[in-house]
């Protein structure tokens, strides 16, 4: 017999998933924010967390709880919007789950089952933050962080990070490929597969790391090529978007969403990290690389694109926004899916034209306060001259 509490809880889930979203009054001319998150733990199907049988769960206790639903890859297929979200259980283990929407800003509903990846990496303990690339070779690829215990040191919290790779045609059946190997970087996180071949090879944006947390000698977002994606090996990593002192990328930075192709260049939506007295602060920024040479940065607007605001600042890991998924639909509308504080998932919407204008016409950071003030004063001077005509 189905426990009567199931119907009560599932009704709340259905009300949340069917709730209409609306734009807030936030304005910067670049993108729109929305009142409600697109995914939260409260939207997880009841059948994922409870044994709904009254005989075996008479008190209707949560058996397999969910703590958070956040960092999500994204893809647009056949007129629908799909998120491959990171769902974190109460046991701290993350897994991937597909949620589907008709319009990209609300109505996201999870499929009946989460993704059960092929268990080919026996040392792997945790997986998370999948980037979804629709590649010109005909496959949809997912590149994610594969975390394992670091057995080389006597530290229970020590871990190693690698880039796991899977591929699919329908988001339902997944083939696990070998983890990416980078010969000069002992660990990798935040790896993104470029959607096109470069010089006939598969291209990856990497984040070289000396250990699980610190980038160490890793100077920023890397770029490398490999011949065979089923056994991907990168011999050399060029650096693209560099970490810089006293900027939003000072502590570390990493690729986010799959690059967006425009007439002027590839637009990248990435994350930057700086340290503060309250801990690490993650924000989202943008830059562009050359169409013919995607490793070459050609535009770097100053500062952050998206930072945490209001309630977004509060969560499991506070003062954080992070993206690993964006969608461009057939109307050239752009949907940037970003998580706040490792807890919930939001969307910001814009257009290709607005993104191109922002990335290529926003001034660069000159690097010093005195020059930043001079830059701002010049903007003010031009505006006052126009107002006083």
N, C-alpha and C positions, 0 to 999 in steps of 0.2 A: 504494500500500500504506500502511495506517495504521501509524504508528510505534508500537512496543510500549510506549514510554514514556508514550504518551497514556493507556493503560488504567491504568497505575500511578498517574499524577497524578489522573485523574478519579475513581479509587477513593477517594483522600484527600478530594477535594471532596465526594463522596457521603457519606462517613462524617461529615464536619463538618455537612453540611446535614441529616442524619438524626439527629444527636445530640440527645438529650432535654435540655432545659434544666431547671434547678431553682432555687428561691428560695434566696437566701443567708440567713444569720442576722441580717442587718441589720434593725434595727427602729426606726421612729419613729412608727408608728401611722398614717402618712399613705399610704405606698405600699410596695411590695415591690420589691427589686432581685433580679437574676438572676445566676447564676454565669457564664454565657457570653454573649458578644455575640450578637446575632441575625444580623448580617452582618459579614463581614470580607473582606479581599482574597483570603484563602485559599478563599473560597466562590465565587469567580468561575469560571464554566465554562472549562475548559481550551481549548475551541475559540475563546474570545475573545482568547487571548493567544498561542497557538502555531499555526503551520502544522503540522498533524498528518501531513502526507504525508511519508513516509520518503525519497522521491526528492528532494523540494525542500527538506527540512529534515533532513538525515541526522544532525546532532548534536542534534536536538530543542531548538533554541535558542528562547527566548522572543522573539517578534518584536514584539508590541504589549503591553508589560507594563502591569500595573495597580498603582498605588501605594496606594490607599486606597478604602474604601467607607463612606460616612458620611451626612451630613445628608439625611434622607429625609422626603418627604411621605408621607401615609398615608391609606387609605380602606378602609371596610368595605363589601363588596358581596356580596350573595347568600350570606351566611354565611362568606365568606372574607376574609382580611386581606391587603391589598396595600400594598406599600411602593414608592414611586417614589424610588429611592435616587440619591444623587450618587456616581458612580464617577469617580475621578480616575486617568487614565493616567499612565504614567511620563513622558509628554511634558508633563505639567502641565495638559492640557486635561481638563475634566470633561464628563460626559454623564450622561443619565438612563437608568435601567434599572428594570424592574418585577420585584419578587420577591414570591412568593405563599406563603401559609401557611394551614393549616387552623385553627390555634389562636392565632396571634399572638405566641407566645413562642419557638417553635422551628420547624424544618422549612421555613424560607424558602428557596425555590429560584427562581433567576432564570429568566425566560422565555428562549427561544432567542436572541432578538436584543434589543439595547438599543433605546431610542427614537431614531429619526432624525427630528428636528424639521424642518419645512419651512424651507428656507434663504431666508427673506425679508428678513433684516437683514444686508446684506452687510458692514457694518463690525464685526459681532459676532465676537469672538474666543473667548469662553468663556461657558458657561452653568452655573448651579448653584443648589442650595437651593430646590427647587420645593415650594411649598405646594399641597395638593390640596383643593379645595372642591367639595363636592356641593351645587350651588346649587338653589334652589327653581324656577329657570327650566327645569330639566330637564337641563342640561349639567353635566359635571364640568370644572372649570377648574383649570389649573395656572398659578401665578404664580411667577416665578423671577427670579434676577438675570441680566441680560444685560450682559456686560462688553465694552467696546470700548477700543481705544487712544485716549488723549487726544492728539489731534494739535495742540492749541492751544499746547502747551509742548514744549520741547526736552528731554524726559526720557523715556528708554526705558521706565521703570517706571510712568509716569503713565497712569491709566485713568479711564474714566467708567462709572458704573453706572446702569442703568435697570431698570424692572420689565417683563419680558417676560410675555406672556399667551398661553396656548393653551387650547383646549377639546376635549373628546372625549366620547364616549358609552360607550366600551368599553376605554379605556386603550391602545388599539392604533392607532387612526386619530386623528391630532391635527391640528387646524386652528390655524394661527398667526394671531393677531390683532395689531393695532397695539400697540406698547409703550405703557404708561401714561405720560401726560404730566401733571405737576403744575406749574402755572404759577408757583408761588412757591418751588419747591425745584429747584435745578439737577440734583441726582442723587437716586436712590432705591435703597434696598436693603431686604430683609426685609419686603416688601409682602405682605399677606394679604387675600384677598377674603372679605368677610362672607358667610355662607351664605344670608341672606335679604335681600329688598329692604328698604330703609329709605326711607320717604316715596316709595315707588314707584321708587327709584333703586338702582343698584348702589353698594355701600359698600366702601371699602378702608381697611385699616389701613396706614399708611405709616411710613417713617422718613426724614424730611427730612434731607438732607446737603448741606454746602457743597462737599465734594470726595469722592474715592473712599474715603478712610479716616476722616477726621474729620467728625463731625456739625456742628461749628462752631456756627452759630446754631440748629441743630435741637435743640429742647428735650426730645424724647422720642418716644413713639409717637404718630403723627398719625392723623387720621380724616377722610376726605373722600368726597364723593358724585359720581357721574357718571351721565349719562343713557344713554349708549350704550357698552356694553362693547366693541364691535368697534372703536371709535375713542375709547378712554377718556381723558377729560380731566377733571382735578380743578382747580377754580378756587380753592378755599379748603380749607386743612387746619386742623382743630381739633386741639388737643393733648389726649391722654388720659393715659396713664401717663407722668409727667414724670421726667426725670433729676433727681437730687438729690445735693447735696454729701455726701461721706463715707457713701455707701451703695453697694450692689452695682450701682447704675446710674449711678455718677458720670461715667464716661467716655462711655458710650453705652448705649442699650437698644433693643430691637427686638421686634416681634411675632414669635411663633413658630408654634405650631400654630393651626389654624382655631379660633375661639372655640367653646366647648361650651355649649349652651343648657341651663339648669336652671330650676327654678321660681323661684329667687331672683335670677337674673341670668345674664349671659354670663360664663363663666369663661375667662380668657385664660392661656395658659402661654407665657411670653415669656423673653427672655434679657437679662441685665444684665452690664455690663462695667465693671471698675475697673482702674486702673493700679497696678502693683506694681513693686518693684525687679527682679523677674524677668520683667516684661512684663505684657501684658494678661491678666486673669483673667476668663473667661466662666463665668457660672452661670445657672441657670434659676430664674425666680420666677413667681408667679401674682398675678393681680388679677381683679376682677370689674367689669363695666359693666352699666348699667341695661338691662332688657329692651326698653323702649320707646325709649330714647335710648342706643344702644350706644357713643356717644362719652363718656358720663358715667361716671366711675369711682365705684363705690359701696362697694368693699372693697379694702383693700391690706394683706394680712398682712405682718408684718415679716420682712425677710431673704430668704434663698434657699430655694427648694423642693428643688432638686437641685444638688449640687456634685460635682466630680470626686473620686473616692476610689480609693486603692490604685493599681492598674495603669492606671486610667482617666486618671491624671494625665500619663502618658507617651505621646508620639506626635509626629507632625509639628509640631503646634502645641500644646505641652504646657500642662497646667493649664486645660483648656477642656472644658465640656459645652455642648451646643447642641441645640435642638430646633426642628424645623419640621413635625412631624407627630404627631398623636394620633388614636386611634380610640375611639369608644364603641360597644360591640356591643349586641345586642338584650337583654342581661341587665343593662345599665347598668354593665358593667365598663369601665374606662378603661385604655387602653394608651398610655403616653407613650413615644415613640421618641426617643432622644437619642443623639447622637454624643459620643465622648470624644476629645479632642485631635486632631480632624480626621483620625481614623484608622479608627475602627470604629463600629458602631451597636449600641446596647443598648436594652432595654425596661425600664420600670418600670410596675407594674400597681397600680391602685387601683379605686375605685368612685365613682360620682357622689355618693353620700351622704358619703363621706369627703372628697372634694374640696370640697363645699359647706361641710362642717363646718370644714375647714382654712381656707378663704378667708374665711368670714364670722365665725369665732370666734377666730381667731388675732389677738392684739393688733397694732396698727400700730406702726411704728417711731416713737418720740417725737422722735427726731432728735438727742438729746444724751446723752452717756455717763451723766451724773448721773441723768437721767430714765429711762434704760434700766435702771440699777441699781435705782432705786426701783420700777420696774415688775416686775423680777425678785424683789425683796424681798417685794413684795405677794403674788406667787404663792407664794413660800416660806412666808410667814406663814399663808396660807389652808391650805396643805398640812399644816403643823405643827399647826395648830389641829385639823384633822380627825384627824391621827394621835394626838393627845393626848386625844381625847374618851374 
